[in-house]
Amino acid sequence: MFGEQVGHSPLPPALEAVDIPYLQKIQGKVRDVFKIGNGRLALVATDRLSAFDRNVGSIPNRGQVLNQLSAWWFERTRDIIPNHVLEVPDPNVMIVRELERINLEMVVRRFNTGSTSTAIWTRYQNGERKFGGVVLPDGMSKNDPLPHALITPTSKAIHGHDQNLTETEILESGMVTPLEWQALKSTALALFARGQELSQQAGLILVDTKYEFGRDPDTGSIVLIDEIHTPDSSRFWGQAHINNTTDEIQQPPHFDKEYLRLWLADQGYTGDGDLPQLPEDMIQEIRGRYIHTYKMLTGKIFEPAGSDRQAAIATAIYQYVDPFLNRF
C-alpha cells in the first residue's frame, strides 16, 4: 500500500498546533492563523486531521503537503482569479492578505459520490434528485459520472457542520450580490476545468472539490482564498480504474481524505459517538496517500521539513510581523 512507499519507521512527530508568543491566534480545524499586521495573516497548516467535522487525529507531514500543494495550484490559477498569497516562507506557512471572507463554499462535483451528509451520493440515496439546477435520473449508482460539472454550494462553518444551500437561499441571504454570484459560479467552473486538466496530465481524476473566496477591501473584487485542489479539499481518483468502454468507475483508489472517511464508516463512525483511534498502520497509509498525491500532481520529490517545526515556523513568521503591531 501507499504507506509502504514512504517508509514505515520511524514516523516523524506530528505538528499538532503552533503557538507564537505575543501574536494573536485563531485556531481552525486544520490551520492556526496569526494576525501579523498591515492587513496580513500567517496561515500555518498543521497536521491535524478532521473528518465528519471532528478532529480525528494527526498525520505527520500532512500540513506540509496541504501548504505546498496549495501554493503550487495557486500559481497555476492566477490567470483565472487573483488569490490571497503573498509569500510562502516555510513548508507549513503561507503569508496572505487578510480579506473579508464570503461565508460560502463553492462545491463543484463531476461524479455522484461521497460519504458525508452533504455529499451528493448521500443525498441522492435519501431521495433528492435536483442538484445545481439539474434533475438527475433515477437508478444512478455510486461513482456514476454526472451530466457535467455541477455547483452545489454549502455554508462555510468555522466549527460544526456545513449546510447545503440553494441559489435562492444564497441570494436572499444577501451574502453576495447577483453579479457576485454569477462571478463565483463562472470562476469555480473555470478553476475546476483547470484542475481537471492538470490532474489528468498527472494520471488522476479530480472528482470534486470546494473553493472559498474573499473580497478585496480596497476594490471589492473577489479573491480566491484558503486552499485549492488538495487531498483535504478535493477527491482524487486514479485514472487506471475507469472502464474505458463504459466510463464506469470501478472501486477507485482514493488519493485524498475520503480514504479516512470510508475507514471511519467501516468502524461504525459517521459523525456521532466515540471516535475510533487511528492505528499506526492507518496513519502511515493516510500519510503515504497524501504524499503520493503531491508527487503525482507536482512531479516533485516530497522532502519532509525538519523536526523542530515550532522554532522554524516562529522564525519564518516573525520576519513578516509589523514592528508596530500591538502584541501586548
C-alpha positions as CSV (number, residue, x, y, z in Angstrom):
1,M,0.0,0.0,0.0
2,F,1.0,3.7,-0.2
3,G,2.2,3.8,3.4
4,E,4.9,1.4,2.5
5,Q,6.2,3.6,-0.3
6,V,7.2,6.4,2.1
7,G,8.6,4.0,4.8
8,H,7.1,2.6,7.9
9,S,9.5,3.8,10.6
10,P,10.1,5.9,12.3
11,L,7.1,8.3,11.9
12,P,8.2,11.9,12.3
13,P,6.5,13.9,15.0
14,A,3.2,15.4,14.0
15,L,2.7,19.2,14.1
16,E,-0.4,19.3,16.4
17,A,-0.5,23.1,16.9
18,V,1.7,26.2,16.9
19,D,1.8,28.9,19.5
20,I,3.8,32.1,18.9
21,P,4.4,34.4,21.8
22,Y,2.7,37.8,21.5
23,L,0.8,37.0,18.4
24,Q,-3.0,36.6,18.4
25,K,-4.0,33.1,17.2
26,I,-7.2,31.9,15.7
27,Q,-7.4,28.1,15.6
28,G,-9.4,26.5,12.8
29,K,-10.0,22.8,12.1
30,V,-6.6,22.4,10.3
31,R,-4.8,25.8,10.3
32,D,-3.5,28.1,13.1
33,V,-3.9,31.7,11.9
34,F,-1.9,34.6,13.2
35,K,-2.5,38.3,12.7
36,I,0.8,39.9,11.8
37,G,-0.4,43.5,10.9
38,N,-0.6,45.6,7.8
39,G,-3.7,43.6,6.6
40,R,-1.8,40.3,6.6
41,L,-2.2,36.9,8.2
42,A,0.2,34.0,8.7
43,L,-1.5,30.7,7.9
44,V,0.1,27.6,9.5
45,A,-1.1,24.3,8.1
46,T,-0.8,21.8,11.0
47,D,-1.0,18.0,10.8
48,R,-4.5,18.0,12.5
49,L,-6.9,15.9,10.5
50,S,-10.7,16.4,10.6
51,A,-13.5,14.2,9.2
52,F,-17.2,14.4,9.7
53,D,-16.4,17.9,11.3
54,R,-14.4,16.3,14.1
55,N,-10.7,16.3,14.8
56,V,-9.8,12.6,14.4
57,G,-6.0,12.7,14.9
58,S,-2.8,14.0,13.3
59,I,-0.9,12.7,10.3
60,P,2.8,13.7,10.1
61,N,3.7,16.0,7.2
62,R,0.1,16.3,6.2
63,G,0.1,20.1,6.8
64,Q,3.2,20.5,4.7
65,V,1.6,18.6,1.8
66,L,-1.5,20.9,2.0
67,N,0.5,24.1,2.2
68,Q,3.0,23.3,-0.6
69,L,0.3,21.8,-2.9
70,S,-2.0,24.8,-2.4
71,A,0.9,27.1,-3.3
72,W,1.6,25.0,-6.4
73,W,-2.1,25.3,-7.5
74,F,-2.4,29.0,-6.6
75,E,0.5,29.7,-9.0
76,R,-1.2,27.8,-11.8
77,T,-4.6,29.5,-11.4
78,R,-3.5,33.2,-11.1
79,D,-4.6,33.8,-14.6
80,I,-8.2,32.8,-13.7
81,I,-8.5,34.8,-10.5
82,P,-6.2,36.6,-8.1
83,N,-5.5,34.8,-4.8
84,H,-4.5,35.9,-1.3
85,V,-1.0,34.5,-1.2
86,L,1.9,36.9,-0.7
87,E,4.8,34.6,0.4
88,V,5.5,31.0,1.3
89,P,8.4,31.4,3.7
90,D,8.2,27.9,5.3
91,P,6.9,24.5,4.2
92,N,4.0,24.9,6.6
93,V,3.4,28.6,6.4
94,M,1.7,30.9,4.0
95,I,1.6,34.7,4.3
96,V,-1.6,36.0,2.9
97,R,-3.7,39.1,2.6
98,E,-6.5,39.5,5.2
99,L,-9.7,39.7,3.3
100,E,-13.4,39.7,4.1
101,R,-14.4,36.1,3.9
102,I,-17.5,35.2,1.9
103,N,-19.2,32.6,4.1
104,L,-19.8,30.2,1.3
105,E,-18.1,27.1,-0.1
106,M,-18.4,26.7,-3.9
107,V,-18.5,22.9,-4.2
108,V,-18.0,21.6,-7.7
109,R,-18.8,17.9,-8.5
110,R,-18.3,15.7,-11.5
111,F,-19.4,12.3,-10.1
112,N,-22.2,11.1,-7.9
113,T,-20.2,10.0,-5.0
114,G,-19.2,10.9,-1.4
115,S,-19.9,9.7,2.2
116,T,-20.7,12.8,4.3
117,S,-24.2,14.2,5.0
118,T,-23.6,16.9,2.4
119,A,-22.3,14.5,-0.3
120,I,-24.4,14.3,-3.4
121,W,-24.5,10.4,-3.3
122,T,-25.8,10.5,0.3
123,R,-28.5,13.0,-0.6
124,Y,-29.3,11.1,-3.8
125,Q,-29.8,7.9,-1.8
126,N,-32.2,9.8,0.5
127,G,-34.4,10.7,-2.4
128,E,-33.0,14.1,-3.6
129,R,-32.8,14.4,-7.4
130,K,-32.2,18.1,-8.1
131,F,-28.6,19.3,-7.7
132,G,-27.1,22.6,-9.0
133,G,-30.2,23.2,-11.1
134,V,-30.1,19.8,-12.8
135,V,-32.5,16.9,-12.1
136,L,-30.7,13.6,-12.0
137,P,-32.4,10.4,-13.2
138,D,-33.4,7.6,-11.0
139,G,-31.3,4.5,-11.0
140,M,-27.9,6.0,-10.7
141,S,-25.1,4.1,-8.9
142,K,-22.4,5.4,-6.7
143,N,-19.5,6.9,-8.6
144,D,-21.5,7.4,-11.8
145,P,-20.5,10.5,-13.8
146,L,-22.8,13.5,-13.7
147,P,-24.1,15.1,-16.9
148,H,-21.5,17.9,-16.4
149,A,-19.7,19.7,-13.6
150,L,-22.4,20.8,-11.1
151,I,-22.1,23.5,-8.4
152,T,-23.7,22.5,-5.1
153,P,-22.8,25.3,-2.6
154,T,-22.7,25.0,1.1
155,S,-22.4,27.4,4.0
156,K,-18.9,27.9,5.5
157,A,-18.9,26.6,9.1
158,I,-15.8,27.5,11.1
159,H,-16.9,25.0,13.7
160,G,-19.7,22.4,13.3
161,H,-21.5,21.3,10.2
162,D,-21.7,22.9,6.8
163,Q,-25.2,23.2,5.3
164,N,-26.3,22.7,1.7
165,L,-27.6,25.9,0.2
166,T,-29.7,26.7,-2.9
167,E,-29.1,29.7,-5.2
168,T,-32.3,31.3,-4.0
169,E,-31.2,30.9,-0.3
170,I,-27.8,32.4,-1.1
171,L,-29.2,35.5,-2.9
172,E,-32.0,36.0,-0.4
173,S,-29.4,35.9,2.5
174,G,-27.6,38.9,1.0
175,M,-24.1,37.3,1.5
176,V,-23.4,38.0,-2.2
177,T,-25.0,40.2,-4.9
178,P,-26.5,38.6,-8.0
179,L,-23.5,39.8,-10.0
180,E,-21.0,38.3,-7.5
181,W,-22.9,35.1,-7.6
182,Q,-22.6,34.8,-11.3
183,A,-18.9,35.6,-11.0
184,L,-18.4,32.9,-8.3
185,K,-20.1,30.3,-10.4
186,S,-18.1,31.0,-13.6
187,T,-14.9,31.3,-11.7
188,A,-15.5,28.0,-9.8
189,L,-16.2,26.2,-13.1
190,A,-13.0,27.7,-14.7
191,L,-10.9,26.6,-11.7
192,F,-12.4,23.1,-11.8
193,A,-11.7,22.8,-15.5
194,R,-8.0,23.8,-14.9
195,G,-7.9,21.3,-12.0
196,Q,-9.3,18.5,-14.2
197,E,-6.8,19.3,-17.0
198,L,-3.7,19.3,-14.8
199,S,-4.9,16.3,-12.7
200,Q,-5.5,14.3,-15.9
201,Q,-1.9,15.1,-17.0
202,A,-0.7,13.6,-13.7
203,G,-2.8,10.4,-14.0
204,L,-5.5,11.5,-11.6
205,I,-9.2,12.4,-11.8
206,L,-10.4,15.5,-10.0
207,V,-13.7,14.1,-8.8
208,D,-15.0,17.1,-6.8
209,T,-13.6,20.0,-4.8
210,K,-14.6,23.2,-3.0
211,Y,-13.4,26.8,-3.4
212,E,-13.5,29.6,-0.9
213,F,-13.4,33.3,-1.7
214,G,-13.0,36.7,-0.1
215,R,-13.4,40.4,-1.1
216,D,-10.5,42.8,-1.6
217,P,-11.2,45.6,0.9
218,D,-9.8,48.2,-1.5
219,T,-11.6,47.3,-4.7
220,G,-14.4,44.9,-3.6
221,S,-13.3,42.4,-6.2
222,I,-13.4,38.7,-5.4
223,V,-10.2,36.8,-4.5
224,L,-9.5,33.1,-4.1
225,I,-8.5,32.2,-0.5
226,D,-7.9,29.2,1.8
227,E,-6.6,26.2,-0.2
228,I,-7.1,24.8,-3.6
229,H,-7.1,21.2,-5.1
230,T,-5.6,19.5,-2.1
231,P,-6.4,16.0,-0.7
232,D,-8.4,17.8,2.0
233,S,-10.5,20.0,-0.2
234,S,-10.9,17.6,-3.1
235,R,-11.4,14.0,-4.1
236,F,-8.9,12.4,-6.4
237,W,-9.2,9.0,-8.1
238,G,-6.7,7.1,-10.2
239,Q,-7.4,7.1,-14.0
240,A,-6.5,3.4,-14.3
241,H,-9.7,2.5,-12.5
242,I,-12.0,3.8,-15.3
243,N,-13.6,1.2,-17.6
244,N,-12.8,2.8,-21.0
245,T,-15.8,1.1,-22.6
246,T,-18.5,2.3,-20.3
247,D,-16.7,5.2,-18.4
248,E,-17.8,3.3,-15.2
249,I,-15.7,3.9,-12.1
250,Q,-14.8,0.6,-10.5
251,Q,-13.9,0.9,-6.8
252,P,-11.4,3.7,-7.3
253,P,-8.4,4.2,-5.0
254,H,-8.8,7.4,-3.0
255,F,-5.8,9.8,-3.0
256,D,-7.5,12.1,-0.5
257,K,-9.3,12.3,2.8
258,E,-12.1,10.1,1.6
259,Y,-9.9,7.0,2.3
260,L,-10.1,8.0,6.0
261,R,-13.9,8.7,5.9
262,L,-14.6,5.3,4.5
263,W,-12.4,3.7,7.1
264,L,-14.2,5.5,9.9
265,A,-17.5,4.4,8.4
266,D,-16.3,0.8,8.4
267,Q,-15.7,1.2,12.1
268,G,-19.2,2.4,12.6
269,Y,-18.4,6.1,13.0
270,T,-20.1,8.7,10.7
271,G,-20.0,11.7,13.0
272,D,-21.7,10.7,16.2
273,G,-20.5,8.7,19.2
274,D,-16.9,7.9,20.2
275,L,-14.1,8.4,17.7
276,P,-12.1,5.2,16.9
277,Q,-8.4,5.7,17.5
278,L,-6.3,5.7,14.3
279,P,-3.8,2.7,14.4
280,E,-0.3,3.4,13.3
281,D,-0.6,1.5,10.0
282,M,-3.6,3.7,9.2
283,I,-1.6,6.8,9.9
284,Q,1.2,5.5,7.7
285,E,-1.3,4.8,4.9
286,I,-3.0,8.2,5.0
287,R,0.4,9.9,5.1
288,G,1.5,7.8,2.1
289,R,-1.5,8.7,0.1
290,Y,-1.2,12.4,0.7
291,I,2.5,12.4,-0.2
292,H,1.7,10.2,-3.3
293,T,-0.8,12.8,-4.5
294,Y,1.7,15.6,-4.0
295,K,4.3,13.7,-6.1
296,M,1.9,12.9,-8.9
297,L,0.5,16.4,-9.3
298,T,3.7,18.4,-8.9
299,G,6.1,15.9,-10.4
300,K,8.5,16.7,-7.5
301,I,10.0,14.5,-4.8
302,F,8.4,15.3,-1.4
303,E,11.1,16.5,1.1
304,P,9.8,16.4,4.7
305,A,10.6,19.5,6.7
306,G,12.9,19.3,9.7
307,S,11.7,18.1,13.1
308,D,12.0,21.4,15.0
309,R,8.9,22.8,13.3
310,Q,7.8,25.1,16.1
311,A,11.0,27.2,16.2
312,A,11.3,27.3,12.4
313,I,7.7,28.4,11.9
314,A,8.0,31.1,14.5
315,T,11.2,32.4,12.9
316,A,9.6,32.4,9.4
317,I,6.6,34.3,10.7
318,Y,8.4,36.9,12.9
319,Q,10.2,38.3,9.9
320,Y,6.8,39.5,8.5
321,V,5.4,40.9,11.7
322,D,4.7,44.6,11.6
323,P,7.1,46.0,14.3
324,F,4.3,48.4,15.4
325,L,1.8,45.7,15.9
326,N,0.2,45.9,19.3
327,R,1.2,42.4,20.6
328,F,0.9,43.0,24.3
